Amino acid sequence: MAEAEPAPTPAPEPGSGSTPEPRPRRLSPGRTDWSTWPVYERAALGLRNFWYPVAWSEDLREAKPIPVTLLGERVALVRDAGKAYALHDRCPHRGVPLSLGSQQFPGTISCPYHGWTYRLPDGVMCAAITDGPESPITGKVRVRTYPVEERLGLVWVFAGDLDAKPPPVEEDIPEELLGRPLSIGGRIQPGRAGNWRYAAENGFDEGHAKYLHRDSLWAMFRQLPVWNDTKVTRSPDNRWVIRKQQSVHWEDTFPGLGPWSQARWWKVVRTAPTPRAARSVDPVIASLDLPAKASVRLPYILRIAYPRFIHYEWAVPEDADHHRYVQVLVSFTEGLSAQLFRMAYLGYIRWAFHGQFTGQDAWMVDVMNIPPERLYRPDASVIEWRKLVEEQHRETGPAPPRRRARATGGPASPAG
């Protein structure tokens, strides 16, 4: 854990007649703003040059575009001949969203206003229907396109700089999800209130789960600790920040207040600190190098490993005040076991865990307002996450100016 350092005690106000209480202790580096983490501070609209999951593949149907917002940019997802495409969701003519358009010719999408038609692979305007086949503007306008891939039943979009070459999408997917039989359940919630960084820090936050969620349906029969002694470390490949529980305190006494615990007669199970500590563990999960229950990596992928399945989540930035919340629960099973897992997910887990439980998180992310902030010992996990962003971001070129105003749309469409 990071060591706390004392803050100076302010002088009493003239005429107050009393000595002020000491200011709260705070973690090194002792700031209440985010200037210690400049990349993180200016990333209100997200981290560029990463792949993000934005939609379920089954929801992207032929000739029915889907609008999404990604890192402050409006994007139209389109499926044509089985392949997914993504274009900037704005016709350069009068600014109408292309996601409201339709497909008049194979391999294209046409704006609903005047029939300006764009090729899906490269975004070049190949026809202006209302100006005839010989329209002189044909071929002189284009909209931006985005790399798209489909994996795990999800549509992934690379939100990169214009000249950025995307890595393989597998680079931004946890490796244990590749090349294995999987059964997947999940939810995608667009327009969830709160900046993506608030959601990311909530997800990997050490202290809140055992208090905020103590009366949730998901923890109904499980006793949560009062507090943990936790060590924050990195995975061998340095890609994951890991939260290891060194000791668990199921009850304790607070000076001047008395004892406190979450023990109840109906809580018959204590939360295991690692998946392997449980009595029954899925063989695949037992074989994975998961030294702790909670870990996180860029661009924000949270992994919570349970004995029988693993929860993953992404807070995909939309604008400075909203994110797309993607939750995926994975069971490494197939056949009848996979069907039973799907039934359990749809019958209980979806609404108890991916509903009410993470709904409590949504409540906090919505009302959170930082910086300024004051940190305490369990926030060592948040600090290490911010350090990871500083070290492993993929910014190219000079840093963009800091943005303080709310983002309202995507970039201007490039013209050819």
C-alpha positions, 0 to 999 in steps of 0.5 A: 500500500502507498504510504500516507503523508501528513498535510500541513495544518492551516493557521486558525482564522482571526477571531475564531477562538478555536484551534482548527482540526488537522487536515486529512492525511492524503496519499503521496504524491499529495495532490488533490487534482490530477496534474500528477497524471497528465495523460489521464487528466486530459483523457476526458474523451478516452484513450485513443488508438485502442479497440473498443466493443460497442455493440452485439454482432446479432444486433447489427443487421443488414441495411439497418445502421446503428448509431454509436458515440465513441470518444466524442465522435459519432459513428454509424455501424453498417452491415453489408453482405455479412461484413461490418463497417463503420463510418463517421455519422455525418453527411458532409453536405448538410450534417445529417446522420448517415445512420438515418440513411439506407442502402440503395446500392450494394456496398454503400449507404445513402444519406436520407436527405439528398441521396449522397451515397458513400462507399462503405470500405473507404467512405468516398462519395460515389453518387449524388442521386438528386444531381444525376449520374454526372454530378461534378461533386462525385468522388470529391467528398468522403467521410471518415471510416473506422477499422471494424472487427467482430470477436466474441459476438461483439462489434469492435471499433478502433478509435484511433488517430487518422494516421494510426495503424491499428494493431490486431484486435486480439491485442486488446482482448484478454488472451484467455478469451481467445481460442477456447470454447466459451459461453457468454452472457452480457449487457450493453448500456449506452448513455450511462451517466458519468465520465468513463474514468469515474466508471473505471475507478469505481470498477477497480476501487478497493473499498466500495464493494464491501460497503456499497454492495453489502445489501445487494441481491448479488451479495444476499447470502455472502458475508463481505469483509469490513476491510482488507489489507491489500497489495497492489501489483502488476502481472508478469507481462506488466499489462494488468494491475492486480489487487491481492488481498493480504489479509481479510478482516471480517469484523473489527472494533472502531475506537470510540464507536464499537464493533462492526461487521457484516455477519448476518444469520442468513449470510452463509458464505464468505467471499473468497479472496481468489478463485482458487480459494473456493471449494469448486473451481472451473478447471480452465479458471484454475489453470489461468494465471490469476493470482487475485480476483480483481485486475484491470488493464488498458483501455479499461478492461476490468476482470473479476474472476469468480470460481465458475465464471469471469466478469469483464467490463468496459467503460467505453467513452462516449463524451465527457459526461457519458459512457457505454457500459459493456458487461460480459460474463464468460463461462469456459464451457460448451454443450449442456454446461453452456446451456445451463450457464445461459439459463442461469445468466438469463434467469438470475445473474443478468438482473441481480449482478449485471442489473441491480448490483452494477446499478448501485455502481451507476448511481455513484458514478453519476453523482461523483464529482472529481477532482478535487479529491482526497485519497486514502489507503485503499486508493492505492489501486486507483493510483496504480491504475492511473500510473498504468495509463501514463505508462501504456497509453498510445498517444502519438504526436504532440499532446492535444490541448486540455478540454474543459468544455463538454464534447458535442460531436465528432471531427469534421469529415475530411474532404478529398 
